[in-house]
Amino acid sequence: MFKGKVTVAPGSTIKSGTFNGEVTNNGTITGGTFNGEVINNGTITGGTFNGTVNNTGTITGGVFNNTVS
């Protein structure tokens, strides 16, 4: 479980885990549970998102239980 801020670097992937803090995605998210805000500048193909998602990247899959903007 991750509680602090996490940044996904370009070329990196989150495949699983639970994230309770802010996540800035500049790479790829394929899975995991995200309970805080996600700032997506990369690609999301899967995962469960319980917090808001601010998207300037690409989303092709996932479960979104809050606002995606």
C-alpha positions as CSV (number, residue, x, y, z in Angstrom):
1,M,0.0,0.0,0.0
2,F,1.3,3.4,-1.0
3,K,0.2,6.4,1.1
4,G,2.3,9.3,-0.3
5,K,2.5,10.9,-3.7
6,V,3.6,8.6,-6.6
7,T,4.8,9.6,-10.0
8,V,4.9,7.1,-12.8
9,A,7.8,8.0,-15.2
10,P,7.5,7.7,-19.0
11,G,8.2,4.1,-20.0
12,S,7.1,2.8,-16.6
13,T,4.0,0.8,-15.7
14,I,1.8,0.3,-12.6
15,K,0.4,-3.2,-12.8
16,S,-1.1,-3.6,-9.3
17,G,-1.1,-2.2,-5.8
18,T,-3.3,0.1,-3.6
19,F,-2.5,3.8,-3.8
20,N,-4.1,6.1,-1.2
21,G,-2.3,9.4,-2.2
22,E,-2.0,11.4,-5.4
23,V,-0.7,9.6,-8.4
24,T,0.7,11.4,-11.4
25,N,0.8,9.1,-14.4
26,N,3.3,9.9,-17.2
27,G,3.6,6.2,-18.2
28,T,1.0,3.4,-18.1
29,I,-1.5,2.1,-15.6
30,T,-2.8,-1.4,-16.3
31,G,-4.1,-2.3,-12.9
32,G,-4.4,-1.4,-9.2
33,T,-6.7,0.4,-6.9
34,F,-6.4,4.2,-6.7
35,N,-8.2,5.9,-3.8
36,G,-6.8,9.4,-4.2
37,E,-6.6,11.8,-7.2
38,V,-5.0,10.5,-10.4
39,I,-3.5,13.0,-12.8
40,N,-3.2,11.1,-16.1
41,N,-0.8,12.4,-18.7
42,G,-0.1,8.9,-20.0
43,T,-2.2,5.8,-20.7
44,I,-4.8,4.0,-18.5
45,T,-5.9,0.6,-19.7
46,G,-7.2,-0.8,-16.4
47,G,-7.5,-0.4,-12.7
48,T,-10.1,0.8,-10.2
49,F,-10.3,4.5,-9.6
50,N,-12.2,5.7,-6.5
51,G,-10.9,9.3,-6.5
52,T,-11.1,11.9,-9.3
53,V,-9.1,11.4,-12.5
54,N,-7.8,14.5,-14.3
55,N,-7.1,13.3,-17.8
56,T,-4.9,14.8,-20.5
57,G,-3.8,11.4,-21.8
58,T,-5.5,8.3,-23.1
59,I,-8.0,6.1,-21.3
60,T,-9.1,2.8,-22.9
61,G,-10.3,0.8,-19.8
62,G,-10.8,0.8,-16.1
63,V,-13.5,1.2,-13.5
64,F,-14.2,4.8,-12.5
65,N,-16.2,5.4,-9.4
66,N,-15.8,9.2,-9.4
67,T,-15.4,12.2,-11.8
68,V,-13.2,11.9,-14.9
69,S,-12.4,15.3,-16.4
